[in-house]
Amino acid sequence: MRYQNIIFDLDGTLTNPYLGILNSLRFSLQQLQFSQLPNQVPSEFIGPPLQQSFKEIFGLNEKQTNLAVEYFREYYGKAGLYENELFEGIGELLAHLYENGNKLFVATSKLKKYAKLILEHFELYAHLDDFAGADYSGNHTKAQLISELMHRYQLHSNETVMIGDTHFDLLGAKEAGIDAIAVGYGFGNKENLLSYDPTFYFDTLEELTEFLV
């Protein structure tokens, strides 16, 4: 396998957090007294920092955005992060790659403390070398998270790949100067993902696993 260092996205790539995100979003908007609450998570909500998603999708001003993020995290931190499920086969894949000597990382726009709790909850943390997540401000890009890991561990760009399910992952990889694998089983749209010219695209986790192992 051509990549020694593998950086995974979290939401939509390792786990399916849809229910927890939806419930957290509904709770947040309810606290802001929105008259109509969404019955599904807008596809563009997952991927960027929460602050950006609330501003751009719901048209909130800065004060409303800060409150929305606070309410979202209030629910998510108590219940939402556990309203989540591991994609079938991910645990085995990470264990196999780790035992094979690959360096494994996670780069996620999720708050660092929540990312760690989720990785520990699903017993994935033991197979990772490290992870990078968001701080409370949301002032980060996926490229910065990837670059943080690459700099910290002196990862060579030609030996490193980013795997994710949204175009934010693909853009981040490109900006960080590494290859990108797009997966179609998460939250991204295949046509949209392919328009960002990933190095590889796999529809299913089985296809991804076959390539990596």
N, CA, C and O of each residue as an XYZ file, in Angstrom:
852
protein
N       0.850     -1.188      0.000
C       0.000      0.000      0.000
C       0.888      1.241      0.000
O       1.887      1.295      0.717
N       0.527      2.223     -0.794
C       1.433      3.331     -1.085
C       1.550      4.348      0.040
O       2.496      5.136      0.047
N       0.615      4.359      0.998
C       0.606      5.382      2.034
C       1.007      4.811      3.394
O       0.397      3.864      3.891
N       2.041      5.406      3.983
C       2.457      5.007      5.314
C       1.621      5.709      6.380
O       1.345      5.144      7.438
N       1.221      6.951      6.090
C       0.505      7.777      7.055
C      -0.906      8.044      6.538
O      -1.075      8.540      5.424
N      -1.919      7.718      7.342
C      -3.306      7.851      6.913
C      -4.052      8.743      7.906
O      -4.103      8.460      9.103
N      -4.632      9.832      7.378
C      -5.404     10.767      8.193
C      -6.871     10.603      7.834
O      -7.254     10.781      6.678
N      -7.685     10.266      8.813
C      -9.123     10.062      8.597
C      -9.912     11.277      9.093
O      -9.562     11.892     10.100
N     -10.963     11.603      8.381
C     -12.001     12.458      8.930
C     -12.767     11.610      9.956
O     -12.627     10.387      9.978
N     -13.570     12.255     10.798
C     -14.324     11.502     11.802
C     -15.790     11.313     11.391
O     -16.205     10.201     11.066
N     -16.573     12.400     11.406
C     -18.001     12.310     11.080
C     -18.208     11.918      9.615
O     -17.715     12.585      8.706
N     -18.939     10.834      9.405
C     -19.242     10.406      8.053
C     -18.162      9.560      7.415
O     -18.326      9.083      6.292
N     -17.056      9.368      8.122
C     -15.956      8.550      7.598
C     -15.670      7.379      8.534
O     -15.570      6.234      8.093
N     -15.540      7.670      9.824
C     -15.367      6.607     10.818
C     -16.679      6.282     11.517
O     -16.970      5.118     11.794
N     -17.470      7.313     11.800
C     -18.741      7.104     12.491
C     -19.874      7.816     11.762
O     -19.656      8.737     10.974
N     -21.096      7.359     12.052
C     -22.294      8.010     11.525
C     -22.969      8.770     12.672
O     -23.676      8.163     13.476
N     -22.764     10.076     12.757
C     -23.260     10.865     13.884
C     -24.577     11.561     13.596
O     -24.957     12.489     14.310
N     -25.282     11.122     12.555
C     -26.408     11.890     12.032
C     -27.451     12.226     13.106
O     -27.848     13.384     13.241
N     -27.889     11.230     13.860
C     -28.953     11.462     14.833
C     -28.529     12.464     15.891
O     -29.302     13.352     16.251
N     -27.308     12.332     16.393
C     -26.825     13.250     17.416
C     -26.704     14.677     16.914
O     -27.005     15.627     17.637
N     -26.262     14.824     15.676
C     -26.143     16.159     15.092
C     -27.526     16.761     14.870
O     -27.743     17.938     15.158
N     -28.461     15.962     14.359
C     -29.814     16.464     14.132
C     -30.463     16.915     15.438
O     -31.043     17.999     15.500
N     -30.368     16.100     16.469
C     -30.986     16.455     17.742
C     -30.324     17.679     18.376
O     -30.998     18.506     18.991
N     -29.020     17.789     18.227
C     -28.301     18.950     18.758
C     -28.682     20.208     17.999
O     -28.845     21.275     18.591
N     -28.823     20.080     16.691
C     -29.220     21.216     15.863
C     -30.630     21.675     16.215
O     -30.882     22.871     16.361
N     -31.539     20.729     16.349
C     -32.924     21.077     16.684
C     -33.004     21.746     18.065
O     -33.732     22.722     18.245
N     -32.254     21.216     19.031
C     -32.244     21.807     20.369
C     -31.734     23.242     20.314
O     -32.301     24.135     20.943
N     -30.660     23.457     19.558
C     -30.064     24.788     19.458
C     -31.037     25.787     18.854
O     -31.215     26.881     19.390
N     -31.666     25.424     17.749
C     -32.595     26.340     17.085
C     -33.861     26.558     17.916
O     -34.463     27.631     17.879
N     -34.250     25.535     18.658
C     -35.403     25.671     19.549
C     -35.121     26.702     20.641
O     -35.988     27.506     20.983
N     -33.907     26.674     21.184
C     -33.534     27.652     22.205
C     -33.498     29.066     21.638
O     -33.716     30.038     22.362
N     -33.223     29.177     20.345
C     -33.214     30.487     19.685
C     -34.608     30.876     19.207
O     -34.791     31.906     18.558
N     -35.592     30.030     19.539
C     -37.007     30.284     19.256
C     -37.326     30.304     17.754
O     -38.155     31.086     17.288
N     -36.647     29.423     17.014
C     -37.026     29.215     15.623
C     -38.411     28.555     15.590
O     -38.663     27.603     16.329
N     -39.295     29.055     14.744
C     -40.646     28.507     14.690
C     -40.702     27.157     13.981
O     -41.552     26.323     14.293
N     -39.797     26.942     13.027
C     -39.747     25.677     12.295
C     -38.389     25.035     12.503
O     -37.351     25.636     12.229
N     -38.415     23.809     12.990
C     -37.172     23.085     13.232
C     -36.942     22.079     12.104
O     -37.896     21.465     11.627
N     -35.702     21.903     11.672
C     -35.415     20.977     10.566
C     -35.674     19.530     10.953
O     -35.436     19.123     12.090
N     -36.162     18.763      9.994
C     -36.365     17.330     10.192
C     -35.196     16.515      9.682
O     -35.145     15.297      9.857
N     -34.255     17.201      9.048
C     -33.039     16.533      8.613
C     -31.881     17.529      8.669
O     -32.094     18.742      8.683
N     -30.682     17.018      8.701
C     -29.500     17.874      8.769
C     -29.168     18.361      7.363
O     -28.989     17.538      6.466
N     -29.081     19.667      7.141
C     -28.656     20.156      5.824
C     -27.298     19.555      5.460
O     -26.390     19.513      6.289
N     -27.169     19.097      4.231
C     -25.940     18.399      3.836
C     -24.702     19.262      4.029
O     -23.627     18.749      4.340
N     -24.849     20.572      3.845
C     -23.694     21.456      3.959
C     -23.373     21.816      5.412
O     -22.382     22.497      5.675
N     -24.209     21.361      6.363
C     -23.972     21.662      7.774
C     -22.787     20.873      8.312
O     -22.049     21.356      9.171
N     -22.607     19.659      7.804
C     -21.549     18.771      8.300
C     -20.284     18.959      7.485
O     -20.295     18.833      6.261
N     -19.201     19.261      8.171
C     -17.925     19.439      7.491
C     -17.174     20.664      7.988
O     -16.069     20.541      8.516
N     -17.773     21.867      7.824
C     -17.073     23.073      8.284
C     -17.249     23.299      9.778
O     -18.010     22.581     10.426
N     -16.545     24.302     10.341
C     -16.768     24.657     11.745
C     -18.228     25.016     11.992
O     -18.900     25.539     11.103
N     -18.720     24.737     13.202
C     -20.110     25.027     13.550
C     -20.475     26.493     13.310
O     -21.561     26.805     12.820
N     -19.545     27.386     13.667
C     -19.826     28.813     13.516
C     -20.155     29.147     12.063
O     -21.102     29.882     11.783
N     -19.373     28.606     11.154
C     -19.585     28.864      9.731
C     -20.924     28.293      9.260
O     -21.651     28.939      8.505
N     -21.241     27.084      9.709
C     -22.491     26.450      9.288
C     -23.714     27.230      9.754
O     -24.644     27.452      8.979
N     -23.715     27.645     11.014
C     -24.873     28.394     11.527
C     -25.030     29.737     10.810
O     -26.145     30.147     10.488
N     -23.916     30.415     10.565
C     -23.987     31.713      9.894
C     -24.518     31.578      8.474
O     -25.434     32.295      8.071
N     -23.934     30.654      7.721
C     -24.218     30.579      6.295
C     -25.564     29.913      5.992
O     -26.253     30.311      5.054
N     -25.936     28.912      6.774
C     -27.160     28.169      6.469
C     -28.386     28.822      7.076
O     -29.451     28.858      6.459
N     -28.232     29.342      8.292
C     -29.399     29.884      8.995
C     -29.389     31.408      9.084
O     -30.285     32.006      9.680
N     -28.374     32.032      8.489
C     -28.354     33.489      8.414
C     -28.265     34.186      9.753
O     -28.836     35.262      9.929
N     -27.556     33.590     10.702
C     -27.467     34.180     12.036
C     -26.392     35.259     12.095
O     -25.386     35.183     11.390
N     -26.611     36.262     12.938
C     -25.565     37.252     13.170
C     -24.561     36.687     14.171
O     -24.703     35.555     14.632
N     -23.560     37.472     14.498
C     -22.481     36.949     15.333
C     -22.963     36.542     16.727
O     -22.577     35.489     17.234
N     -23.800     37.369     17.341
C     -24.315     37.044     18.674
C     -25.162     35.779     18.636
O     -25.009     34.896     19.481
N     -26.064     35.692     17.643
C     -26.910     34.504     17.503
C     -26.067     33.263     17.222
O     -26.351     32.181     17.735
N     -25.039     33.428     16.412
C     -24.165     32.300     16.079
C     -23.477     31.758     17.319
O     -23.414     30.545     17.522
N     -22.964     32.649     18.142
C     -22.286     32.222     19.375
C     -23.244     31.482     20.297
O     -22.873     30.479     20.906
N     -24.475     31.972     20.402
C     -25.479     31.304     21.220
C     -25.847     29.943     20.628
O     -25.980     28.959     21.356
N     -26.010     29.893     19.309
C     -26.376     28.638     18.642
C     -25.323     27.572     18.877
O     -25.651     26.417     19.151
N     -24.072     27.950     18.772
C     -22.979     26.997     18.998
C     -22.973     26.537     20.451
O     -22.760     25.358     20.734
N     -23.206     27.469     21.370
C     -23.245     27.140     22.798
C     -24.367     26.146     23.096
O     -24.157     25.167     23.811
N     -25.558     26.398     22.546
C     -26.688     25.496     22.762
C     -26.440     24.132     22.107
O     -26.744     23.089     22.686
N     -25.887     24.160     20.900
C     -25.583     22.913     20.196
C     -24.656     22.045     21.045
O     -24.887     20.848     21.215
N     -23.614     22.663     21.569
C     -22.631     21.918     22.350
C     -23.201     21.475     23.691
O     -22.789     20.452     24.238
N     -24.151     22.248     24.219
C     -24.803     21.857     25.471
C     -25.489     20.505     25.317
O     -25.313     19.611     26.145
N     -26.275     20.365     24.249
C     -26.958     19.088     24.016
C     -25.978     18.015     23.574
O     -26.023     16.883     24.055
N     -25.096     18.376     22.661
C     -24.186     17.385     22.100
C     -23.277     16.790     23.169
O     -23.016     15.587     23.174
N     -22.798     17.638     24.073
C     -21.883     17.169     25.099
C     -22.515     16.223     26.095
O     -21.826     15.391     26.684
N     -23.850     16.341     26.296
C     -24.551     15.474     27.247
C     -25.083     14.199     26.597
O     -25.004     13.117     27.179
N     -25.625     14.333     25.390
C     -26.308     13.192     24.771
C     -25.926     12.966     23.313
O     -25.760     11.826     22.878
N     -25.789     14.054     22.562
C     -25.632     13.934     21.117
C     -24.428     13.146     20.652
O     -24.496     12.426     19.656
N     -23.325     13.281     21.372
C     -22.113     12.596     20.898
C     -22.242     11.082     20.996
O     -21.520     10.349     20.321
N     -23.166     10.611     21.843
C     -23.382      9.166     21.968
C     -24.527      8.671     21.090
O     -24.737      7.465     20.964
N     -25.270      9.601     20.483
C     -26.288      9.235     19.493
C     -25.575      9.082     18.152
O     -25.740      9.889     17.237
N     -24.804      8.053     18.071
C     -23.767      7.916     17.053
C     -23.512      6.427     16.873
O     -23.761      5.644     17.790
N     -23.026      6.029     15.720
C     -22.689      4.621     15.541
C     -21.471      4.469     14.643
O     -21.246      5.258     13.725
N     -20.715      3.463     14.924
C     -19.510      3.171     14.152
C     -19.908      2.485     12.848
O     -20.727      1.566     12.847
N     -19.327      2.934     11.744
C     -19.577      2.227     10.492
C     -19.021      0.802     10.608
O     -17.906      0.593     11.085
N     -19.806     -0.147     10.172
C     -19.423     -1.549     10.310
C     -18.126     -1.833      9.557
O     -18.033     -1.604      8.352
N     -17.132     -2.332     10.276
C     -15.856     -2.672      9.674
C     -14.745     -1.679      9.954
O     -13.577     -1.971      9.699
N     -15.092     -0.502     10.480
C     -14.068      0.521     10.745
C     -13.107      0.081     11.842
O     -11.894      0.243     11.711
N     -13.646     -0.474     12.920
C     -12.772     -0.909     14.016
C     -11.749     -1.921     13.548
O     -10.573     -1.838     13.905
N     -12.192     -2.874     12.752
C     -11.287     -3.908     12.238
C     -10.258     -3.312     11.284
O      -9.093     -3.710     11.286
N     -10.697     -2.355     10.469
C      -9.777     -1.726      9.516
C      -8.662     -0.979     10.238
O      -7.488     -1.139      9.905
N      -9.027     -0.161     11.228
C      -8.010      0.594     11.956
C      -7.065     -0.332     12.707
O      -5.856     -0.101     12.741
N      -7.615     -1.373     13.302
C      -6.770     -2.326     14.030
C      -5.769     -2.992     13.084
O      -4.596     -3.146     13.425
N      -6.231     -3.381     11.908
C      -5.359     -4.037     10.930
C      -4.249     -3.095     10.467
O      -3.083     -3.482     10.401
N      -4.621     -1.862     10.149
C      -3.624     -0.903      9.667
C      -2.603     -0.578     10.757
O      -1.406     -0.482     10.489
N      -3.088     -0.412     11.982
C      -2.192     -0.107     13.105
C      -1.206     -1.247     13.336
O      -0.010     -1.021     13.524
N      -1.716     -2.461     13.319
C      -0.850     -3.632     13.514
C       0.129     -3.814     12.355
O       1.195     -4.410     12.507
N      -0.260     -3.283     11.188
C       0.591     -3.375     10.003
C       1.703     -2.339     10.025
O       2.599     -2.371      9.182
N       1.652     -1.424     10.984
C       2.705     -0.421     11.103
C       2.394      0.931     10.501
O       3.255      1.811     10.479
N       1.173      1.114     10.009
C       0.795      2.424      9.486
C       0.630      3.426     10.618
O       0.234      3.066     11.726
N       0.935      4.682     10.331
C       0.682      5.767     11.269
C      -0.730      6.288     10.993
O      -1.032      6.695      9.871
N      -1.591      6.278     12.006
C      -2.997      6.624     11.819
C      -3.367      7.859     12.630
O      -2.987      7.999     13.793
N      -4.119      8.753     11.988
C      -4.511     10.014     12.613
C      -5.954     10.346     12.261
O      -6.528      9.787     11.326
N      -6.528     11.267     13.029
C      -7.841     11.819     12.715
C      -7.724     13.331     12.693
O      -7.113     13.930     13.578
N      -8.317     13.951     11.668
C      -8.417     15.410     11.591
C      -9.892     15.743     11.458
O     -10.523     15.384     10.464
N     -10.449     16.428     12.452
C     -11.882     16.677     12.488
C     -12.190     18.100     12.916
O     -11.477     18.684     13.731
N     -13.268     18.656     12.353
C     -13.727     19.980     12.766
C     -14.542     19.920     14.049
O     -15.013     20.946     14.539
N     -14.706     18.734     14.585
C     -15.398     18.575     15.868
C     -14.491     19.080     16.994
O     -13.265     19.001     16.910
N     -15.121     19.595     18.038
C     -14.376     20.063     19.205
C     -13.476     18.946     19.730
O     -13.894     17.791     19.823
N     -12.251     19.298     20.069
C     -11.248     18.302     20.460
C     -11.743     17.361     21.559
O     -11.571     16.145     21.469
N     -12.359     17.933     22.598
C     -12.738     17.085     23.738
C     -13.839     16.101     23.351
O     -13.885     14.986     23.869
N     -14.725     16.511     22.440
C     -15.779     15.609     21.983
C     -15.201     14.532     21.075
O     -15.596     13.369     21.153
N     -14.271     14.919     20.221
C     -13.637     13.944     19.328
C     -12.948     12.852     20.138
O     -13.046     11.669     19.812
N     -12.252     13.259     21.195
C     -11.555     12.273     22.026
C     -12.538     11.337     22.715
O     -12.309     10.129     22.774
N     -13.634     11.889     23.238
C     -14.644     11.053     23.900
C     -15.237     10.031     22.930
O     -15.446      8.874     23.296
N     -15.507     10.453     21.702
C     -16.076      9.547     20.705
C     -15.075      8.459     20.327
O     -15.430      7.284     20.242
N     -13.839      8.850     20.102
C     -12.811      7.867     19.731
C     -12.585      6.855     20.851
O     -12.354      5.674     20.593
N     -12.654      7.322     22.083
C     -12.511      6.410     23.219
C     -13.746      5.530     23.375
O     -13.639      4.337     23.660
N     -14.927      6.134     23.184
C     -16.181      5.394     23.331
C     -16.241      4.205     22.380
O     -16.705      3.128     22.756
N     -15.779      4.396     21.164
C     -15.810      3.336     20.157
C     -14.512      2.511     20.118
O     -14.304      1.689     19.225
N     -13.651      2.756     21.112
C     -12.403      1.999     21.268
C     -11.512      2.104     20.030
O     -10.871      1.135     19.624
N     -11.486      3.296     19.443
C     -10.630      3.560     18.284
C      -9.338      4.272     18.689
O      -8.331      4.208     17.985
N      -9.389      4.944     19.829
C      -8.274      5.795     20.241
C      -6.972      4.999     20.372
O      -5.888      5.516     20.102
N      -7.092      3.749     20.787
C      -5.896      2.923     20.996
C      -5.159      2.621     19.697
O      -3.975      2.283     19.718
N      -5.851      2.742     18.566
C      -5.229      2.438     17.281
C      -4.695      3.677     16.575
O      -4.128      3.577     15.486
N      -4.873      4.854     17.192
C      -4.429      6.094     16.563
C      -3.127      6.585     17.170
O      -2.862      6.397     18.358
N      -2.321      7.217     16.330
C      -1.123      7.879     16.838
C      -1.470      9.225     17.454
O      -0.854      9.644     18.434
N      -2.463      9.906     16.874
C      -2.888     11.190     17.425
C      -4.095     11.688     16.628
O      -4.510     11.065     15.650
N      -4.649     12.818     17.064
C      -5.741     13.439     16.326
C      -5.659     14.952     16.488
O      -5.049     15.459     17.429
N      -6.278     15.655     15.562
C      -6.372     17.113     15.643
C      -7.839     17.484     15.527
O      -8.547     16.985     14.653
N      -8.295     18.366     16.415
C      -9.686     18.791     16.402
C      -9.801     20.282     16.597
O      -8.798     20.985     16.722
N     -11.032     20.762     16.622
C     -11.291     22.196     16.693
C     -11.150     22.728     18.110
O     -11.328     22.002     19.089
N     -10.823     24.024     18.196
C     -10.908     24.704     19.483
C     -12.276     25.385     19.566
O     -13.083     25.261     18.645
N     -12.539     26.092     20.645
C     -13.871     26.659     20.859
C     -14.208     27.777     19.879
O     -15.382     28.058     19.636
N     -13.185     28.416     19.316
C     -13.430     29.561     18.439
C     -13.915     29.160     17.054
O     -14.611     29.929     16.390
N     -13.551     27.957     16.614
C     -13.904     27.528     15.267
C     -13.033     28.153     14.200
O     -13.312     28.008     13.010
N     -11.976     28.852     14.608
C     -11.093     29.518     13.646
C     -10.033     28.544     13.141
O      -8.875     28.591     13.557
N     -10.448     27.675     12.251
C      -9.526     26.696     11.696
C     -10.077     26.242     10.355
O     -11.251     26.439     10.040
N      -9.205     25.635      9.583
C      -9.630     24.963      8.348
C      -9.152     23.523      8.431
O      -8.303     23.185      9.256
N      -9.704     22.679      7.569
C      -9.249     21.285      7.557
C      -7.766     21.214      7.168
O      -7.025     20.366      7.666
N      -7.350     22.104      6.284
C      -5.934     22.137      5.890
C      -5.035     22.428      7.089
O      -3.962     21.839      7.223
N      -5.473     23.332      7.956
C      -4.665     23.653      9.138
C      -4.579     22.463     10.088
O      -3.530     22.213     10.681
N      -5.683     21.729     10.234
C      -5.675     20.550     11.099
C      -4.738     19.475     10.543
O      -3.980     18.850     11.285
N      -4.803     19.275      9.238
C      -3.920     18.299      8.591
C      -2.462     18.726      8.744
O      -1.598     17.924      9.100
N      -2.208     19.994      8.471
C      -0.837     20.508      8.541
C      -0.279     20.437      9.956
O       0.914     20.207     10.154
N      -1.153     20.637     10.936
C      -0.737     20.527     12.341
C      -0.181     19.133     12.632
O       0.865     18.994     13.267
N      -0.882     18.114     12.167
C      -0.422     16.740     12.373
C       0.855     16.457     11.591
O       1.775     15.818     12.100
N       0.904     16.934     10.359
C       2.080     16.679      9.519
C       3.328     17.321     10.109
O       4.407     16.730     10.100
N       3.167     18.538     10.622
C       4.310     19.235     11.219
C       4.741     18.557     12.523
O       5.933     18.376     12.774
N       3.766     18.188     13.343
C       4.063     17.604     14.650
C       4.814     16.279     14.521
O       5.688     15.968     15.330
N       4.462     15.506     13.495
C       5.056     14.177     13.354
C       5.984     14.049     12.154
O       6.405     12.953     11.784
N       6.295     15.201     11.552
C       7.217     15.218     10.412
C       6.811     14.195      9.342
O       7.626     13.388      8.894
N       5.552     14.249      8.951
C       5.030     13.326      7.949
C       5.385     13.826      6.552
O       5.194     15.000      6.237
N       5.895     12.941      5.731
C       6.231     13.306      4.358
C       4.967     13.321      3.506
O       4.147     12.407      3.582
N       4.820     14.351      2.709
C       3.597     14.524      1.931
C       3.356     13.393      0.945
O       2.207     13.029      0.692
N       4.424     12.829      0.382
C       4.241     11.757     -0.608
C       3.911     10.410      0.027
O       3.650      9.437     -0.680
N       3.922     10.352      1.369
C       3.588      9.115      2.080
C       2.290      9.259      2.876
O       1.927      8.368      3.645
N       1.592     10.384      2.689
C       0.452     10.712      3.546
C      -0.801     10.945      2.711
O      -0.734     11.532      1.631
N      -1.953     10.479      3.218
C      -3.226     10.658      2.518
C      -4.312     11.049      3.513
O      -4.304     10.626      4.669
N      -5.245     11.864      3.035
C      -6.424     12.244      3.815
C      -7.624     11.494      3.272
O      -7.834     11.456      2.060
N      -8.419     10.894      4.161
C      -9.624     10.168      3.762
C     -10.840     10.853      4.371
O     -10.913     11.030      5.587
N     -11.795     11.237      3.526
C     -12.970     11.911      4.045
C     -14.160     11.831      3.122
O     -14.056     11.380      1.981
N     -15.306     12.279      3.637
C     -16.571     12.128      2.908
C     -17.156     13.438      2.404
O     -18.232     13.437      1.806
N     -16.465     14.569      2.635
C     -16.972     15.848      2.134
C     -15.872     16.593      1.384
O     -14.690     16.264      1.484
N     -16.295     17.599      0.636
C     -15.310     18.354     -0.149
C     -14.362     19.145      0.750
O     -13.277     19.523      0.310
N     -14.748     19.400      1.999
C     -13.842     20.087      2.916
C     -12.583     19.253      3.159
O     -11.486     19.795      3.297
N     -12.754     17.936      3.210
C     -11.607     17.045      3.388
C     -10.696     17.081      2.166
O      -9.471     17.081      2.291
N     -11.304     17.111      0.990
C     -10.535     17.112     -0.254
C      -9.801     18.433     -0.437
O      -8.638     18.453     -0.841
N     -10.480     19.533     -0.142
C      -9.824     20.841     -0.220
C      -8.679     20.946      0.798
O      -7.607     21.473      0.500
N      -8.937     20.434      1.996
C      -7.907     20.473      3.026
C      -6.670     19.705      2.620
O      -5.548     20.164      2.833
N      -6.871     18.534      2.035
C      -5.740     17.726      1.576
C      -4.962     18.457      0.489
O      -3.732     18.496      0.510
N      -5.687     19.029     -0.450
C      -5.032     19.742     -1.556
C      -4.218     20.912     -1.039
O      -3.082     21.121     -1.464
N      -4.799     21.680     -0.119
C      -4.098     22.840      0.430
C      -2.892     22.425      1.263
O      -1.906     23.157      1.347
N      -2.972     21.247      1.878
C      -1.858     20.740      2.689
C      -0.823     20.013      1.838
O       0.237     19.635      2.337
N      -1.123     19.816      0.562
C      -0.154     19.210     -0.352
C      -0.074     17.704     -0.296
O       0.979     17.127     -0.565
N      -1.191     17.046      0.056
C      -1.183     15.583      0.108
C      -2.322     15.014     -0.743
O      -3.225     15.742     -1.155
N      -2.266     13.711     -0.998
C      -3.323     13.030     -1.742
C      -4.599     12.950     -0.913
O      -4.579     13.091      0.309
N      -5.711     12.720     -1.613
C      -7.004     12.632     -0.931
C      -7.809     11.465     -1.466
O      -7.857     11.227     -2.673
N      -8.444     10.734     -0.548
C      -9.384      9.674     -0.914
C     -10.775     10.111     -0.473
O     -11.004     10.387      0.705
N     -11.698     10.170     -1.426
C     -13.091     10.498     -1.116
C     -13.885      9.211     -0.973
O     -13.704      8.265     -1.741
N     -14.773      9.186      0.027
C     -15.625      8.013      0.229
C     -17.087      8.410      0.083
O     -17.499      9.491      0.502
N     -17.859      7.516     -0.520
C     -19.236      7.832     -0.850
C     -20.275      7.334      0.125
O     -21.471      7.490     -0.117
N     -19.842      6.732      1.234
C     -20.816      6.166      2.170
C     -21.185      7.138      3.294
O     -21.987      6.804      4.166
N     -20.598      8.340      3.273
C     -20.867      9.316      4.334
C     -21.868     10.366      3.921
O     -22.934     10.044      3.397
N     -21.531     11.631      4.155
C     -22.478     12.723      3.938
C     -22.292     13.437      2.607
O     -23.126     14.264      2.237
N     -21.226     13.142      1.882
C     -20.960     13.839      0.635
C     -21.774     13.296     -0.523
O     -22.284     12.177     -0.481
N     -21.882     14.103     -1.544
C     -22.535     13.724     -2.784
C     -21.462     13.310     -3.787
O     -20.478     14.026     -3.976
N     -21.650     12.153     -4.432
C     -20.615     11.612     -5.321
C     -20.215     12.601     -6.401
O     -19.027     12.827     -6.632
N     -21.196     13.188     -7.059
C     -20.891     14.126     -8.147
C     -20.084     15.308     -7.627
O     -19.128     15.748     -8.266
N     -20.478     15.819     -6.464
C     -19.760     16.936     -5.867
C     -18.341     16.531     -5.484
O     -17.391     17.271     -5.742
N     -18.195     15.362     -4.871
C     -16.870     14.902     -4.458
C     -15.948     14.737     -5.664
O     -14.791     15.156     -5.625
N     -16.451     14.137     -6.720
C     -15.625     13.914     -7.910
C     -15.233     15.221     -8.580
O     -14.197     15.299     -9.240
N     -16.065     16.250     -8.411
C     -15.736     17.549     -9.011
C     -14.509     18.183     -8.375
O     -13.919     19.099     -8.946
N     -14.117     17.704     -7.194
C     -12.925     18.206     -6.521
C     -11.690     17.358     -6.820
O     -10.637     17.548     -6.212
N     -11.826     16.434     -7.750
C     -10.714     15.657     -8.291
C      -9.888     14.941     -7.211
O      -8.686     15.175     -7.094
N     -10.534     14.071     -6.425
C      -9.759     13.310     -5.431
C      -8.785     12.357     -6.120
O      -8.980     11.984     -7.277
N      -7.748     11.972     -5.407
C      -6.782     11.019     -5.956
C      -7.462      9.685     -6.220
O      -7.205      9.033     -7.233
N      -8.338      9.283     -5.291
C      -9.134      8.068     -5.437
C     -10.536      8.344     -4.907
O     -10.737      9.218     -4.064
N     -11.501      7.583     -5.418
C     -12.865      7.642     -4.901
C     -13.375      6.214     -4.725
O     -13.235      5.381     -5.621
N     -13.973      5.938     -3.550
C     -14.544      4.625     -3.283
C     -15.968      4.801     -2.771
O     -16.209      5.567     -1.838
N     -16.903      4.095     -3.380
C     -18.310      4.192     -2.986
C     -18.568      3.599     -1.608
O     -19.377      4.124     -0.843
N     -17.885      2.512     -1.296
C     -18.201      1.765     -0.081
C     -16.985      1.596      0.810
O     -15.842      1.750      0.380
N     -17.267      1.275      2.067
C     -16.188      0.994      3.007
C     -15.441     -0.277      2.599
O     -14.236     -0.396      2.818
N     -16.161     -1.213      2.012
C     -15.516     -2.459      1.553
C     -14.474     -2.157      0.483
O     -13.393     -2.746      0.484
N     -14.795     -1.237     -0.433
C     -13.847     -0.876     -1.490
C     -12.627     -0.163     -0.898
O     -11.491     -0.410     -1.300
N     -12.885      0.716      0.055
C     -11.794      1.422      0.715
C     -10.883      0.442      1.446
O      -9.658      0.531      1.354
N     -11.486     -0.487      2.169
C     -10.710     -1.476      2.915
C      -9.851     -2.330      1.996
O      -8.685     -2.598      2.286
N     -10.434     -2.746      0.898
C      -9.686     -3.569     -0.070
C      -8.466     -2.809     -0.594
O      -7.402     -3.394     -0.794
N      -8.628     -1.517     -0.813
C      -7.507     -0.701     -1.302
C      -6.425     -0.536     -0.231
O      -5.235     -0.638     -0.527
N      -6.840     -0.282      1.006
C      -5.882      0.041      2.064
C      -5.127     -1.170      2.590
O      -3.967     -1.057      2.986
N      -5.779     -2.329      2.597
C      -5.122     -3.482      3.198
C      -4.504     -4.394      2.144
O      -3.908     -5.416      2.485
